[in-house]
Amino acid sequence: MNKKSEDLQSWIDNYSLSLLNRAIYLLSNREDAEDMVQDVFIAAFEYYDSFRGESHPKTWLMNILKYKVADYYRKKYKSTGKIKLDHFFDASGQWKDDSVIGEWQDDQELLLDDATFRTTLTHCLDNLPAKWLIPVKLYYLEEKKATTVCQETGISTTNLWKILQRSRLQLRACLESNWFKTN
């Protein structure tokens, strides 16, 4: 076995689990994450000669994963179908009155410690249109800056803020009806 094959086998043995865990976190789907990790090792094989050993192999592989995930979201965002805005507009095309959403109390800060609430939140996130979910995940869950989210998804800053605003409204309404009214 040559050095390239030995190194790659060692990297697969040592870093697959770390890469998979990170990919699952970033993609929220185990099957997509497994495919992504395979893509990372394929890229590592193809670009092995460009790895100069100036960084730890795990760092290099995680950077490949980061770029693969950004490409995945960019492609997914651009290929997603049309967004339905029925949730925000009534039959006449006017904005729906959102005053039915009540004020949340200050003691709601500990909700993320509640497994049932996290399940409800995940359900509400999954109900967002895919074109909204991707920027929401990048901006809020990955804590990326707006300019980075715009660059990775290919949308304008104005569009990003509109998407985030509408997503927050939809998430709040979903949580109101699926969590706060039942608890």
Backbone bond lengths (Angstrom), bond angles and torsions (degrees), N, CA, C in turn:
res aa  C-N    CA-C-N  psi(-1)  N-CA   C-N-CA  omega(-1)  CA-C   N-CA-C  phi
1 M - - - 1.453 - - 1.535 108.94 -
2 N 1.325 116.47 136.26 1.463 119.76 -179.64 1.530 111.06 -84.00
3 K 1.316 116.46 171.55 1.471 122.67 -176.24 1.522 111.65 -58.57
4 K 1.328 116.36 -42.67 1.466 120.82 -179.43 1.529 110.30 -59.41
5 S 1.303 117.64 -48.47 1.465 122.06 -179.81 1.521 111.65 -64.17
6 E 1.330 116.23 -40.78 1.470 120.53 178.90 1.526 110.83 -63.26
7 D 1.337 115.94 -46.31 1.466 119.85 179.75 1.518 111.32 -61.83
8 L 1.323 116.46 -47.42 1.461 119.84 -178.48 1.521 111.46 -62.54
9 Q 1.321 117.32 -41.04 1.469 119.85 178.13 1.528 110.28 -63.79
10 S 1.314 116.23 -41.10 1.467 120.69 177.48 1.528 110.99 -62.64
11 W 1.318 117.20 -42.53 1.469 121.58 179.54 1.528 110.77 -65.10
12 I 1.316 115.93 -41.33 1.471 119.64 178.19 1.524 109.66 -61.77
13 D 1.327 116.46 -46.06 1.462 120.60 -179.70 1.530 112.30 -63.88
14 N 1.334 116.60 -40.53 1.466 120.58 -172.33 1.522 115.18 -89.33
15 Y 1.326 118.25 -28.16 1.467 119.33 -170.01 1.537 114.99 -119.87
16 S 1.306 118.27 -2.82 1.470 120.52 -178.80 1.521 112.14 -57.43
17 L 1.313 116.92 -46.90 1.460 120.27 -177.26 1.530 111.80 -64.25
18 S 1.323 117.20 -43.14 1.470 120.44 178.23 1.521 110.90 -62.95
19 L 1.318 116.20 -43.85 1.467 119.93 178.75 1.525 110.76 -64.63
20 L 1.325 116.74 -41.37 1.460 120.34 179.77 1.525 111.00 -63.79
21 N 1.312 117.55 -45.25 1.473 120.40 179.16 1.522 111.18 -60.58
22 R 1.308 116.98 -42.20 1.464 120.76 179.16 1.536 110.43 -66.68
23 A 1.310 116.53 -41.85 1.462 120.69 179.83 1.533 111.00 -65.31
24 I 1.324 117.57 -39.94 1.465 120.28 177.10 1.520 109.59 -61.96
25 Y 1.308 117.00 -42.84 1.469 120.76 178.45 1.529 110.62 -61.21
26 L 1.310 116.91 -43.44 1.463 120.86 -176.18 1.528 113.20 -74.85
27 L 1.331 117.17 -31.81 1.458 120.64 -173.42 1.527 113.96 -106.06
28 S 1.319 117.49 -18.22 1.471 122.86 -179.32 1.524 112.86 59.36
29 N 1.309 116.94 27.23 1.454 121.17 179.42 1.526 107.66 -152.15
30 R 1.327 116.19 119.43 1.457 120.25 -174.37 1.533 112.29 -64.39
31 E 1.325 117.54 -43.24 1.467 120.28 -178.45 1.523 111.25 -62.63
32 D 1.340 116.13 -45.21 1.470 119.22 177.28 1.527 110.29 -62.81
33 A 1.329 115.94 -38.17 1.467 120.23 -179.73 1.525 111.11 -64.90
34 E 1.331 116.53 -42.19 1.470 119.73 178.26 1.525 110.73 -62.36
35 D 1.332 116.46 -42.96 1.460 120.23 177.12 1.527 110.89 -62.00
36 M 1.331 115.70 -39.60 1.458 120.58 -179.04 1.533 110.67 -64.09
37 V 1.326 117.11 -41.66 1.469 120.47 179.26 1.532 109.77 -64.27
38 Q 1.323 116.91 -39.40 1.468 119.28 175.55 1.524 110.47 -60.42
39 D 1.322 116.04 -43.62 1.471 120.47 178.60 1.528 111.37 -61.11
40 V 1.332 116.28 -37.04 1.467 120.34 178.46 1.526 110.05 -61.96
41 F 1.332 117.04 -45.88 1.459 119.36 -178.81 1.532 112.19 -71.12
42 I 1.307 117.00 -31.04 1.472 119.68 174.46 1.530 109.30 -64.91
43 A 1.339 116.52 -44.54 1.468 120.29 178.01 1.523 110.54 -64.26
44 A 1.327 116.54 -39.71 1.466 119.85 178.74 1.531 110.19 -61.96
45 F 1.317 116.14 -38.97 1.465 120.12 177.46 1.526 110.61 -64.93
46 E 1.345 116.04 -46.18 1.464 120.65 -178.00 1.523 112.49 -65.08
47 Y 1.329 116.10 -37.05 1.466 120.20 -175.06 1.527 112.72 -108.58
48 Y 1.297 116.48 21.79 1.464 121.78 -178.53 1.527 111.47 -53.47
49 D 1.301 117.22 -40.31 1.472 121.12 -177.28 1.525 112.11 -66.69
50 S 1.335 117.53 -20.87 1.468 119.49 178.82 1.531 111.95 -83.75
51 F 1.333 117.62 -12.07 1.460 121.10 176.71 1.521 108.05 -79.23
52 R 1.335 114.87 114.23 1.466 120.08 -174.91 1.524 112.86 -97.66
53 G 1.327 116.79 -1.93 1.458 119.82 179.98 1.516 113.41 78.72
54 E 1.344 117.09 13.46 1.469 120.39 179.10 1.522 111.56 -76.00
55 S 1.321 116.47 -16.70 1.466 121.72 175.28 1.524 107.47 -128.19
56 H 1.308 115.31 168.93 1.456 120.38 178.02 1.535 108.08 -68.77
57 P 1.316 118.81 143.51 1.465 120.12 179.96 1.538 113.02 -55.53
58 K 1.324 116.74 -37.17 1.468 119.61 179.46 1.534 110.70 -62.63
59 T 1.320 116.81 -39.22 1.468 121.31 177.84 1.521 110.04 -62.58
60 W 1.325 115.98 -44.43 1.459 120.90 179.13 1.524 110.59 -61.92
61 L 1.326 117.24 -44.79 1.460 121.70 -179.83 1.531 111.37 -65.91
62 M 1.332 117.28 -38.88 1.472 120.60 178.17 1.530 110.46 -65.46
63 N 1.322 117.12 -35.99 1.472 119.81 176.42 1.525 110.94 -66.65
64 I 1.313 116.55 -39.38 1.466 119.55 175.88 1.528 108.65 -61.17
65 L 1.328 117.03 -44.26 1.462 121.24 178.42 1.524 111.03 -59.33
66 K 1.320 116.64 -43.36 1.463 120.94 -179.71 1.529 110.53 -58.22
67 Y 1.323 117.07 -45.79 1.459 120.61 -179.67 1.527 111.75 -70.14
68 K 1.313 117.33 -35.96 1.469 120.80 177.56 1.535 110.18 -64.70
69 V 1.322 116.93 -41.64 1.468 120.81 179.12 1.528 110.00 -66.03
70 A 1.321 117.49 -41.95 1.472 120.49 177.72 1.528 110.09 -60.82
71 D 1.327 117.69 -42.69 1.466 121.16 176.98 1.523 110.90 -63.29
72 Y 1.324 116.53 -41.32 1.463 121.98 179.51 1.532 110.18 -59.19
73 Y 1.332 116.51 -49.43 1.463 119.85 -179.07 1.531 111.33 -68.08
74 R 1.318 117.00 -36.68 1.461 119.78 178.54 1.524 110.15 -62.34
75 K 1.326 117.19 -46.17 1.471 121.08 179.00 1.519 110.91 -66.42
76 K 1.322 116.42 -42.53 1.460 120.11 -178.90 1.524 110.59 -65.35
77 Y 1.312 116.45 -40.65 1.459 120.23 -179.61 1.520 110.67 -63.66
78 K 1.311 116.08 -43.07 1.466 119.79 -177.03 1.516 112.68 -73.95
79 S 1.334 118.45 -24.05 1.462 120.67 -176.93 1.525 113.25 -96.81
80 T 1.313 117.62 -3.74 1.457 121.06 -177.80 1.523 109.94 -72.42
81 G 1.324 115.46 145.41 1.460 121.67 -178.76 1.516 112.97 -66.86
82 K 1.318 114.35 -170.35 1.456 120.83 -177.07 1.526 111.15 -71.52
83 I 1.305 115.41 151.19 1.457 122.43 178.85 1.518 108.66 -93.10
84 K 1.322 116.27 132.70 1.454 120.99 175.63 1.521 108.34 -91.62
85 L 1.316 115.78 132.06 1.456 120.94 -178.54 1.524 111.77 -108.26
86 D 1.344 117.33 16.54 1.458 121.64 -179.05 1.525 111.83 -55.31
87 H 1.311 115.96 -30.74 1.459 120.53 -178.35 1.536 111.72 -62.69
88 F 1.323 117.19 -26.52 1.454 121.25 -173.51 1.528 114.06 -104.08
89 F 1.353 116.79 -17.27 1.453 119.94 -175.54 1.525 110.54 -122.07
90 D 1.332 116.22 146.90 1.456 120.32 176.17 1.528 109.52 -86.54
91 A 1.345 116.75 -176.16 1.472 121.61 -175.57 1.533 112.86 -61.59
92 S 1.339 116.74 -27.70 1.461 119.94 -179.42 1.533 112.85 -86.95
93 G 1.327 116.86 -1.28 1.455 120.28 179.01 1.517 114.01 90.10
94 Q 1.323 116.86 5.95 1.463 121.53 179.15 1.528 109.53 -88.66
95 W 1.346 115.80 153.55 1.461 120.54 175.94 1.517 109.17 -58.22
96 K 1.321 116.58 136.08 1.459 120.61 174.55 1.517 108.40 -72.13
97 D 1.296 116.03 148.58 1.456 121.72 178.97 1.526 108.26 -75.50
98 D 1.324 116.78 117.00 1.464 119.80 -179.19 1.517 112.63 -96.55
99 S 1.323 117.06 15.89 1.462 119.57 -178.21 1.526 112.14 -72.78
100 V 1.332 118.31 -9.18 1.458 120.77 178.78 1.525 111.66 -71.99
101 I 1.310 117.01 -15.39 1.464 120.06 178.91 1.522 108.02 -78.21
102 G 1.316 115.31 118.61 1.454 120.54 -177.25 1.517 112.65 -79.41
103 E 1.317 114.36 167.63 1.465 120.13 177.21 1.523 109.66 -74.33
104 W 1.311 116.45 139.94 1.452 120.73 176.21 1.512 108.08 -89.74
105 Q 1.300 115.11 148.52 1.458 119.94 -179.15 1.521 110.03 -82.52
106 D 1.333 115.36 159.00 1.463 120.35 -178.72 1.520 113.52 -66.07
107 D 1.348 117.73 -22.06 1.466 119.95 -177.36 1.532 113.02 -77.94
108 Q 1.317 117.72 7.32 1.460 121.69 -178.60 1.531 111.85 -80.78
109 E 1.334 118.29 -1.22 1.466 121.81 -177.54 1.525 112.67 -62.11
110 L 1.320 117.44 -27.06 1.462 121.26 -176.28 1.524 112.91 -88.26
111 L 1.307 117.45 6.47 1.462 120.82 -176.48 1.523 112.78 -60.36
112 L 1.318 118.31 -34.85 1.463 119.70 -177.82 1.521 112.48 -66.52
113 D 1.330 116.86 -14.49 1.460 120.27 175.12 1.527 111.35 -80.87
114 D 1.316 117.85 -12.02 1.463 123.70 -177.57 1.531 109.08 -92.32
115 A 1.332 116.72 116.81 1.471 121.42 -177.12 1.527 111.87 -61.96
116 T 1.319 117.38 -37.11 1.463 120.77 -179.73 1.523 110.32 -66.33
117 F 1.332 116.54 -40.67 1.465 119.46 177.44 1.522 110.55 -64.07
118 R 1.334 116.99 -42.83 1.466 120.03 179.24 1.528 110.82 -60.45
119 T 1.322 117.45 -37.22 1.464 121.14 176.57 1.521 110.32 -63.91
120 T 1.335 116.48 -43.55 1.461 121.03 178.41 1.524 110.31 -64.01
121 L 1.326 117.52 -43.08 1.460 121.56 178.59 1.529 110.61 -61.38
122 T 1.330 117.08 -43.67 1.462 121.04 178.10 1.528 110.32 -60.98
123 H 1.323 116.34 -42.51 1.474 120.98 176.75 1.530 109.87 -59.00
124 C 1.324 116.65 -45.77 1.463 120.47 -179.40 1.527 111.39 -65.06
125 L 1.322 116.87 -40.31 1.468 120.46 176.73 1.525 110.60 -62.79
126 D 1.334 116.61 -41.40 1.458 120.38 -179.45 1.525 112.25 -65.77
127 N 1.332 117.03 -21.73 1.465 120.86 179.08 1.522 112.98 -84.32
128 L 1.321 117.08 -7.85 1.459 119.47 175.30 1.526 109.11 -69.30
129 P 1.322 117.65 147.69 1.469 118.76 173.20 1.533 109.66 -59.89
130 A 1.318 116.31 144.61 1.475 120.46 -177.12 1.523 111.97 -55.67
131 K 1.339 117.30 -34.71 1.473 119.83 179.77 1.520 111.14 -68.49
132 W 1.308 117.41 -17.91 1.468 120.47 176.79 1.518 110.42 -96.39
133 L 1.321 116.85 -37.10 1.461 121.14 -175.68 1.529 111.63 -60.76
134 I 1.309 116.60 -41.45 1.463 120.25 -177.10 1.532 110.92 -61.95
135 P 1.347 120.06 -53.07 1.473 118.36 177.58 1.532 113.20 -62.77
136 V 1.333 117.81 -35.13 1.472 120.80 178.54 1.522 109.99 -62.42
137 K 1.328 116.68 -46.05 1.468 119.82 179.75 1.531 110.91 -63.72
138 L 1.323 115.85 -44.82 1.463 118.63 -178.49 1.526 111.44 -64.65
139 Y 1.340 116.81 -42.38 1.464 120.90 -174.67 1.538 112.10 -78.49
140 Y 1.312 117.13 -48.69 1.465 119.72 -174.66 1.527 113.83 -90.26
141 L 1.329 117.76 -44.13 1.455 119.10 -176.03 1.519 112.54 -83.71
142 E 1.322 116.50 -38.33 1.461 120.26 177.65 1.523 112.28 -88.73
143 E 1.340 115.75 -11.66 1.465 123.31 179.42 1.528 112.08 55.57
144 K 1.329 114.81 40.70 1.462 119.05 176.70 1.521 109.07 -83.70
145 K 1.309 115.98 151.52 1.464 120.85 178.54 1.521 109.55 -70.36
146 A 1.326 114.97 154.94 1.466 120.73 -177.39 1.525 111.32 -56.49
147 T 1.314 117.24 -40.99 1.477 119.51 -178.86 1.530 110.94 -63.43
148 T 1.322 116.68 -37.29 1.461 120.46 178.99 1.524 110.46 -68.63
149 V 1.340 116.74 -43.27 1.466 120.66 178.98 1.525 109.49 -61.16
150 C 1.320 116.40 -44.65 1.468 120.60 179.66 1.522 111.11 -61.55
151 Q 1.307 116.15 -41.99 1.464 120.60 -179.54 1.526 110.38 -66.22
152 E 1.345 117.74 -43.72 1.456 120.99 -176.46 1.525 112.46 -71.20
153 T 1.331 117.52 -30.00 1.468 120.37 -177.96 1.525 112.67 -100.10
154 G 1.319 117.05 -13.72 1.455 120.54 179.80 1.519 113.53 74.49
155 I 1.343 117.01 29.63 1.464 120.51 178.41 1.515 109.81 -114.09
156 S 1.321 115.96 161.97 1.461 120.30 179.54 1.531 109.88 -80.17
157 T 1.315 115.95 162.23 1.461 121.32 178.45 1.523 110.70 -61.81
158 T 1.331 116.55 -42.24 1.461 120.40 178.74 1.516 110.86 -60.51
159 N 1.328 116.62 -43.41 1.456 121.12 178.47 1.532 110.67 -63.00
160 L 1.331 116.77 -41.24 1.461 120.66 178.63 1.520 110.57 -58.70
161 W 1.342 117.81 -47.61 1.463 120.21 -177.35 1.519 110.96 -64.43
162 K 1.332 117.27 -37.07 1.472 120.91 176.93 1.527 110.32 -64.89
163 I 1.318 116.35 -44.26 1.469 120.91 179.19 1.524 110.20 -61.89
164 L 1.325 117.10 -45.95 1.467 120.34 -179.71 1.525 111.10 -63.30
165 Q 1.327 116.86 -41.19 1.463 120.44 179.37 1.528 110.37 -63.25
166 R 1.313 117.56 -48.93 1.461 121.18 -178.77 1.530 110.89 -65.02
167 S 1.327 116.40 -36.49 1.461 120.52 177.87 1.519 110.96 -64.52
168 R 1.317 116.01 -43.16 1.478 119.54 178.55 1.522 110.42 -61.43
169 L 1.329 116.79 -42.78 1.467 120.26 178.53 1.527 110.98 -61.48
170 Q 1.330 116.06 -46.06 1.459 119.49 -179.14 1.526 111.13 -66.95
171 L 1.321 117.28 -41.24 1.466 120.30 178.20 1.529 110.94 -63.17
172 R 1.308 115.82 -42.45 1.459 119.22 -179.88 1.531 110.79 -63.56
173 A 1.322 117.16 -44.53 1.462 120.73 179.11 1.530 110.47 -62.59
174 C 1.322 116.79 -41.66 1.465 121.18 178.70 1.524 110.90 -63.23
175 L 1.332 116.51 -45.23 1.466 120.12 178.73 1.520 111.14 -65.48
176 E 1.328 116.37 -38.10 1.472 120.17 177.47 1.521 110.68 -58.47
177 S 1.329 115.94 -46.02 1.468 118.23 -175.22 1.525 113.29 -82.92
178 N 1.326 117.92 -27.82 1.475 120.02 -175.98 1.526 114.49 -101.67
179 W 1.314 117.67 -14.02 1.459 118.56 -178.50 1.531 111.83 -124.66
180 F 1.310 116.45 -58.46 1.470 119.88 -171.45 1.532 113.06 -70.20
181 K 1.316 117.94 -31.99 1.457 119.55 179.05 1.511 112.38 -78.37
182 T 1.357 116.71 -21.53 1.458 120.42 -179.35 1.515 112.41 -95.98
183 N 1.319 117.97 -12.92 1.477 120.96 -176.88 1.509 111.42 -115.14
